[in-house]
Amino acid sequence: MAIGPGGTLALGADAYIQLYQADGRFLRTLSGHADTVRALDFASDGTLLSASSDTTLRLWNPRNGLLKGVLQGHRDQVWSARIRPDARQVLSGSADGELHLWDLSDLGSSRSIYAGRGWVYSIGLSPAGRIWAAGGQDGVLLWNPQRDHRLPLLGPFSVRALAWGPDGLLATGDREGQIQLWSPEGRYVQQWNAHRLAVSALVWPRQEQLISGGQDGQIIFWDAGRPQKTLQTASVLALAVSENRLLSGHDDGRARLWSLQGALLRTLEPPAASVSALAYSPDGSLLASGGWDGEVWLWNRRGQPVRRLSEATLEITALAFSPDGQHLAAGSRDGLTRVYQTTSGRLVQSLEAHGNGVGALAFTPNGRALATGGRDRLIRVWDWQGGRKVLEFRAHESHVTGLAFSPEGRTLYSSSSDESLAWWALRPEGVGLERRIMAHARGIYGLALSPNGRLLATASHDQTLKLWDAQSGKLLRTLQGHTEAAQALAFSPDGRRLASVGWDKTLRLWSVQGPLLQTTSGFVRPLYAVAWAPDGRLAVGSGTLRQAGTVALFRP
């Protein structure tokens, strides 16, 4: 984690970076790394540096979320990195003990300055900017690049954290819970017992006030080796400090913002911490995400949260915008379908749709009616504005997992975990089954209709996708590539491509003519949702009930 110019807060969350405003309001998520983000740092001009277990470092413009460059050269996981305040150089350390110095005037230029025997956990630059320090399993290395002088501070300790003090002293914290002080020349000054478990983080905001964080869940403020204040919280993973604030990251998935007097100012919990459903508004101006925690968020085109809609008590299973984009329907495992006004976020209707959970939603093309499918195997059609059920029928032998209306609104398509795909004729006198196909070898969990209404696509836990003629029901082709269950899919705006996601943590792009066009891998969590905006942006949602995820935006 890191605090940047203007107070911008940057947090690593699995393979993603979450940015917050100085007051703790969420800004955006940066995606690009293929594995866990291990280190973050800001230069004075606001450039954000990230280091990852995917062996790369990345440079970002946090103001617009754009990637400025990728640094490649490490052969193992990068666990630590710092950027000079003037943004001219980066020093990074990896799990194989290598330190790389990068010249940012040439993003391809780096040199290895040291090869130790173990992981490099922490890196720091002295206040005067002349001496680099790197701590890891080998102890501490001091390096003066002007003289190319290396001074190992050997000792029977594995350094997990280090921090330079304003007066030039260096503090190191080891896995035994001890803190050591060293002079800028590498002379031993002092040592004391600080934590019951490993010291995991150190910052030194003032000359007399060193702050340590430990795996024992304590944050301790020190004055000349004497504890002045202790904060008891969850196990500490990282600390960052600005002039008047302390940011702490913990293994409970939360970050906490403190005053330097030890007062808790705010707990940061990212929106869309786990994503189970996604939908774009018809004009693409809003993206809706639903989570395993029952929350619904609306996001703008830049990936910034607009508002939080929080009513459900269980997982959000389905989302659908009305054709005019003025309303959003959200179905939940709690059995209710809630309809919100998108401009205000106001709840305008709550339908007791299905007793044991809603599985699918679809508005009619004219927006007057809303179809819901449930875990009770029923499909119901509602006059949603009046809250009145106008039609109900048993559709499948198991959960209803997908719904879509034909462009003229006279046919309703439904899919189910019972492996079947069904066509329903909606007539004034009632509903009639036109066709039912046992479509897959395992349950169907994704259903999509092409923009022109001619193709149906299904995604199944049998790891395949299938394309169907929407009118005749003829199977046109089977798309194979996922190595675990395929969970969701979406057509591109022109109907020529198909995007699919699944438990194998991949996003796959296909031509509707059959060939696999592209595979994007490296996601940390299983993928459960995908949505394609009219302007070509692609949103992917990850995470599970007990594992954090995020919304990632792409332009394929």
Order of alpha helices (4+ residues) and beta strands (2+ residues): beta-beta-beta-beta-beta-beta-beta-beta-beta-beta-beta-beta-beta-beta-beta-beta-beta-beta-beta-beta-beta-beta-beta-beta-beta-beta-beta-beta-beta-beta-beta-beta-beta-beta-beta-beta-beta-beta-beta-beta-beta-beta-beta-beta-beta-beta-beta-beta-beta-beta-beta-beta-beta-beta-beta
